[in-house]
């Protein structure tokens, strides 16, 4: 027995080591200094405040408090912690206590054993069993469960990051739709004035019926854009409400009053790949899934080795109840039990090979997740920079279109150009303003995507609920990961 106990420190299976990543020194699209990185990391924690929109700040706070997805992620974390407690309990003995009271009658006519008629029977049972974790199977199972707790924490943080970006993106889409609706309504009023002017000139013999029809067609085309924009505003308000854990129509009154689309930050956050890897919960979750799969190799390795246990049974048994606790009534059994699988048809070997294959899949998935995270940042940086260039060009386009419309209107009033030129310039102004509004939204969306890709948002919000039970040291380690 002492020899078996001496083996208790043995833990079979490979110890987990985080894969070494050969990361680039910096992002190709935006080099950063250490001072830039420190500043950007501080900004990332509450990145939505960089848009300077109090309504957005309020919506974000309400989403964090009310999101059903976030609450479900919290329950998954609590479940993982309790499952780890259950697994870790395998390191300790199990103890059961029971009793039995009976009245029986034996036959008095048999010769052996001699009959003795009626008798009482009292018994108390105290059973204990300790499964010796000689080869570390339970320790590996606990290690795997601890990794699942850490992965649940990372999953919860990833849910929060997605929630923040979805609320911000839907809110931006709502404000952009309101801006585009205002542009369309402004253009409708202008088109109505043009129709009135064309009709007046036709009645005076200066204009033609064709010009009036053309002006009316342009008015009707512009009016056709209004219902879709109004529907988009309502749909975005519904989406935001659901993200906040509320009924779809609850926020329509709050968001119905138009406000301008929030302005994007003037600077681009600076960071380096290693910072992104440290900030991204999905990357950390993939690493912990790899750690859990690695621990499973140890579990399956130990399954092929002998299993030892120490069963203990103490059972006082008597007929006179007054003698139940006397030494003469005491029976006990203490042993060392050992079992070894001899033949399982190759099942255990197959499980071990499958565990190794699963660990390799998890390792590759982790590396793939790292590459995908870096790509998302690179792509977001490119989109921000190119959209800024597009936005600057559209600002100039709107200015020039308005100048052209003003000049063509004066020339038409002076009889120096035709009516079609005015209609064309009016259509150009509308399309340029609408394109600029869409570009404004795209630029805000690109910044939101960049903040999401950088893993910003979860750092300042305490999301890890305390475990209601004794999670042991492994859970505390997982919580700090």
LONUDO-66579 format. One line per 4 residues: number of its first residue (from 1); their letters; for each residue y, x, z of C-alpha. Coordinates in steps of 0.25 Angstrom, whole numbers, always signed. Example, Ala and Ser with C-alpha at 12.3 -4.5 7.8 and 13.67 -1.06 7.14 Angstrom:
BEGIN
1) AS) -18:+49:+31 | -4:+55:+29
% end
This chain:
BEGIN
1) XXXX) +0:+0:+0 | +9:+11:+3 | +6:+17:-11 | +10:+4:-17
5) XXXX) +23:+3:-9 | +27:+18:-13 | +27:+13:-28 | +37:+2:-25
9) XXXX) +48:+11:-30 | +42:+12:-44 | +49:+3:-55 | +42:+4:-68
13) XXXX) +50:+1:-81 | +62:+8:-87 | +75:+9:-79 | +87:+3:-87
17) XXXX) +97:+12:-93 | +109:+6:-100 | +108:+10:-115 | +118:+21:-119
21) XXXX) +128:+16:-129 | +135:+25:-139 | +148:+18:-139 | +160:+21:-148
25) XXXX) +172:+27:-141 | +181:+16:-144 | +183:+4:-154 | +186:+8:-168
29) XXXX) +197:-3:-169 | +205:+0:-157 | +205:+14:-149 | +208:+13:-135
33) XXXX) +213:+22:-124 | +208:+21:-109 | +221:+15:-105 | +220:+5:-116
37) XXXX) +206:+1:-111 | +209:+0:-97 | +221:-10:-100 | +212:-18:-110
41) XXXX) +201:-20:-100 | +211:-25:-90 | +216:-35:-101 | +202:-39:-104
45) XXXX) +199:-45:-91 | +208:-57:-94 | +211:-55:-108 | +215:-70:-111
49) XXXX) +227:-68:-103 | +232:-58:-114 | +235:-71:-122 | +246:-75:-112
53) XXXX) +241:-90:-113 | +241:-97:-99 | +233:-109:-105 | +222:-99:-110
57) XXXX) +222:-93:-96 | +220:-106:-90 | +209:-110:-99 | +202:-97:-97
61) XXXX) +202:-99:-82 | +197:-113:-83 | +186:-108:-92 | +181:-98:-82
65) XXXX) +181:-108:-71 | +174:-120:-79 | +166:-114:-91 | +152:-120:-90
69) XXXX) +146:-108:-98 | +152:-99:-88 | +146:-107:-76 | +132:-107:-83
73) XXXX) +133:-92:-85 | +136:-91:-70 | +123:-99:-67 | +115:-90:-76
77) XXXX) +120:-78:-68 | +117:-85:-54 | +103:-88:-60 | +101:-74:-64
81) XXXX) +104:-69:-50 | +95:-79:-43 | +84:-75:-53 | +86:-60:-49
85) XXXX) +85:-64:-34 | +72:-70:-37 | +67:-58:-45 | +72:-48:-34
89) XXXX) +64:-56:-23 | +51:-51:-29 | +54:-38:-21 | +52:-45:-8
93) XXXX) +40:-51:-2 | +37:-66:-3 | +34:-73:+10 | +28:-87:+12
97) XXXX) +25:-95:+24 | +16:-108:+25 | +7:-115:+34 | -5:-125:+34
101) XXXX) -9:-136:+44 | -23:-143:+42 | -33:-151:+48 | -47:-150:+43
105) XXXX) -61:-154:+46 | -73:-146:+42 | -87:-151:+41 | -96:-149:+53
109) XXXX) -109:-151:+46 | -110:-138:+38 | -117:-126:+44 | -107:-115:+39
113) XXXX) -96:-114:+41 | -98:-122:+54 | -91:-135:+54 | -80:-137:+65
117) XXXX) -75:-150:+61 | -60:-153:+62 | -50:-142:+63 | -35:-139:+62
121) XXXX) -30:-128:+53 | -16:-121:+55 | -11:-110:+46 | +2:-103:+43
125) XXXX) +4:-94:+31 | +13:-82:+29 | +11:-75:+16 | +19:-64:+10
129) XXXX) +18:-56:-3 | +25:-44:-7 | +24:-40:-22 | +26:-25:-22
133) XXXX) +36:-21:-33 | +28:-8:-35 | +32:-5:-50 | +45:-12:-49
137) XXXX) +42:-25:-57 | +51:-33:-48 | +62:-23:-48 | +62:-23:-63
141) XXXX) +62:-38:-63 | +74:-38:-53 | +81:-28:-62 | +79:-37:-74
145) XXXX) +84:-49:-66 | +96:-41:-61 | +99:-38:-76 | +99:-53:-79
149) XXXX) +109:-55:-68 | +118:-45:-74 | +116:-51:-88 | +120:-65:-82
153) XXXX) +133:-59:-77 | +136:-53:-90 | +132:-66:-97 | +142:-73:-88
157) XXXX) +153:-64:-91 | +150:-65:-106 | +151:-80:-105 | +165:-78:-98
161) XXXX) +170:-69:-110 | +165:-79:-120 | +172:-91:-112 | +185:-83:-111
165) XXXX) +185:-80:-126 | +181:-94:-130 | +192:-101:-122 | +202:-92:-127
169) XXXX) +198:-93:-142 | +197:-108:-141 | +211:-109:-134 | +216:-100:-145
173) XXXX) +210:-109:-156 | +216:-121:-150 | +230:-115:-149 | +229:-110:-163
177) XXXX) +225:-123:-168 | +237:-129:-161 | +246:-119:-168 | +239:-122:-182
181) XXXX) +241:-137:-179 | +256:-135:-176 | +257:-127:-189 | +250:-137:-197
185) XXXX) +259:-148:-191 | +271:-140:-194 | +267:-139:-208 | +264:-154:-209
189) XXXX) +278:-157:-205 | +283:-147:-216 | +274:-153:-226 | +279:-167:-222
193) XXXX) +293:-162:-225 | +289:-156:-238 | +283:-170:-242 | +295:-177:-238
197) XXXX) +304:-167:-246 | +295:-168:-258 | +295:-183:-258 | +310:-184:-257
201) XXXX) +312:-175:-268 | +302:-183:-277 | +309:-195:-274 | +322:-188:-278
205) XXXX) +316:-184:-291 | +317:-169:-287 | +302:-167:-283 | +289:-172:-289
209) XXXX) +278:-181:-285 | +269:-168:-286 | +277:-161:-276 | +276:-173:-266
213) XXXX) +261:-173:-268 | +260:-158:-265 | +268:-159:-253 | +260:-171:-247
217) XXXX) +247:-164:-250 | +252:-152:-243 | +256:-160:-231 | +242:-167:-231
221) XXXX) +235:-154:-232 | +242:-149:-220 | +240:-162:-212 | +225:-160:-214
225) XXXX) +225:-148:-205 | +230:-155:-193 | +217:-163:-188 | +208:-150:-189
229) XXXX) +218:-142:-180 | +219:-154:-170 | +204:-154:-169 | +203:-139:-167
233) XXXX) +213:-140:-156 | +205:-151:-149 | +192:-144:-151 | +197:-131:-145
237) XXXX) +202:-139:-133 | +188:-145:-132 | +181:-131:-133 | +190:-125:-122
241) XXXX) +188:-136:-113 | +173:-135:-114 | +174:-120:-111 | +181:-123:-99
245) XXXX) +170:-132:-94 | +178:-145:-97 | +177:-157:-106 | +181:-155:-120
249) XXXX) +194:-164:-120 | +199:-159:-106 | +209:-148:-112 | +215:-155:-124
253) XXXX) +227:-160:-116 | +229:-146:-110 | +228:-139:-123 | +234:-150:-132
257) XXXX) +248:-144:-131 | +250:-133:-141 | +252:-119:-137 | +254:-107:-146
261) XXXX) +241:-98:-148 | +241:-87:-138 | +246:-73:-143 | +235:-62:-144
265) XXXX) +237:-50:-136 | +246:-39:-142 | +236:-28:-139 | +221:-26:-142
269) XXXX) +213:-23:-130 | +208:-9:-130 | +194:-5:-126 | +182:+4:-129
273) XXXX) +167:+1:-132 | +162:+5:-118 | +172:-5:-111 | +167:-16:-120
277) XXXX) +153:-13:-116 | +157:-14:-102 | +165:-27:-103 | +155:-35:-112
281) XXXX) +146:-44:-104 | +137:-47:-115 | +134:-32:-117 | +132:-30:-102
285) XXXX) +122:-42:-103 | +115:-36:-114 | +113:-23:-106 | +108:-31:-94
289) XXXX) +98:-38:-103 | +93:-25:-107 | +92:-20:-93 | +84:-33:-89
293) XXXX) +75:-31:-101 | +73:-16:-97 | +69:-21:-83 | +58:-30:-89
297) XXXX) +51:-18:-94 | +49:-14:-80 | +44:-28:-76 | +34:-28:-87
301) XXXX) +29:-13:-84 | +27:-17:-70 | +19:-29:-74 | +8:-20:-79
305) XXXX) +7:-12:-66 | +0:-16:-53 | +7:-27:-44 | +6:-25:-29
309) XXXX) +8:-36:-18 | +6:-37:-3 | +2:-51:+1 | +3:-54:+16
313) XXXX) -3:-67:+22 | -2:-71:+37 | -9:-84:+40 | -11:-89:+54
317) XXXX) -23:-99:+54 | -28:-107:+66 | -33:-121:+70 | -26:-122:+84
321) XXXX) -12:-122:+80 | -8:-115:+93 | -16:-102:+88 | -8:-102:+75
325) XXXX) +0:-90:+79 | -10:-82:+87 | -16:-69:+81 | -30:-75:+80
329) XXXX) -25:-85:+69 | -18:-74:+61 | -23:-71:+47 | -16:-61:+38
333) XXXX) -18:-54:+25 | -11:-42:+19 | -14:-35:+7 | -10:-27:-5
337) XXXX) -12:-34:-18 | -12:-27:-32 | -14:-33:-46 | -14:-26:-59
341) XXXX) -14:-32:-73 | -27:-27:-80 | -27:-35:-93 | -16:-44:-98
345) XXXX) -19:-44:-113 | -8:-35:-116 | +2:-45:-110 | +9:-35:-101
349) XXXX) +10:-24:-111 | +16:-34:-121 | +26:-38:-110 | +30:-24:-107
353) XXXX) +32:-21:-122 | +40:-34:-124 | +49:-30:-112 | +52:-16:-118
357) XXXX) +55:-23:-131 | +64:-33:-124 | +72:-22:-117 | +74:-15:-131
361) XXXX) +79:-27:-137 | +89:-29:-125 | +93:-14:-127 | +96:-17:-142
365) XXXX) +103:-30:-138 | +112:-22:-129 | +116:-12:-139 | +118:-23:-149
369) XXXX) +127:-30:-139 | +135:-18:-137 | +137:-16:-152 | +141:-31:-154
373) XXXX) +151:-30:-142 | +158:-18:-149 | +158:-24:-162 | +165:-37:-157
377) XXXX) +176:-28:-151 | +178:-21:-164 | +178:-33:-172 | +188:-40:-162
381) XXXX) +197:-28:-163 | +197:-28:-178 | +199:-43:-179 | +211:-42:-169
385) XXXX) +218:-31:-177 | +215:-38:-191 | +220:-51:-186 | +233:-45:-181
389) XXXX) +236:-40:-195 | +232:-54:-201 | +241:-61:-191 | +253:-51:-194
393) XXXX) +252:-54:-209 | +251:-69:-206 | +264:-69:-198 | +271:-63:-210
397) XXXX) +264:-73:-219 | +270:-85:-211 | +284:-79:-211 | +283:-76:-226
401) XXXX) +278:-90:-229 | +289:-97:-221 | +299:-89:-228 | +293:-93:-241
405) XXXX) +293:-107:-238 | +307:-107:-233 | +312:-101:-246 | +303:-110:-255
409) XXXX) +309:-122:-248 | +323:-117:-251 | +320:-114:-265 | +314:-128:-267
413) XXXX) +326:-135:-261 | +334:-127:-271 | +325:-131:-282 | +321:-117:-285
417) XXXX) +306:-118:-282 | +295:-129:-283 | +290:-137:-272 | +276:-131:-273
421) XXXX) +281:-118:-268 | +287:-125:-256 | +273:-131:-253 | +266:-118:-255
425) XXXX) +275:-111:-246 | +273:-122:-236 | +258:-121:-237 | +259:-106:-235
429) XXXX) +267:-107:-222 | +257:-116:-216 | +245:-108:-220 | +252:-95:-215
433) XXXX) +255:-101:-202 | +241:-107:-200 | +235:-94:-204 | +244:-86:-194
437) XXXX) +239:-96:-183 | +225:-94:-187 | +227:-79:-186 | +234:-80:-172
441) XXXX) +221:-87:-168 | +212:-77:-174 | +220:-65:-167 | +219:-72:-154
445) XXXX) +204:-75:-156 | +202:-60:-160 | +208:-56:-147 | +199:-65:-139
449) XXXX) +187:-60:-147 | +192:-46:-143 | +193:-49:-129 | +179:-55:-129
453) XXXX) +173:-43:-136 | +179:-34:-126 | +172:-42:-115 | +185:-46:-108
457) XXXX) +187:-57:-98 | +175:-57:-88 | +180:-46:-80 | +190:-53:-71
461) XXXX) +182:-65:-68 | +172:-65:-57 | +160:-72:-64 | +148:-67:-56
465) XXXX) +144:-77:-45 | +138:-72:-32 | +123:-73:-32 | +119:-84:-22
469) XXXX) +107:-76:-17 | +103:-62:-14 | +103:-55:-27 | +100:-41:-22
473) XXXX) +106:-28:-27 | +102:-30:-41 | +110:-43:-43 | +122:-36:-37
477) XXXX) +120:-25:-47 | +119:-35:-58 | +132:-42:-53 | +140:-29:-54
481) X) +135:-26:-67
% end
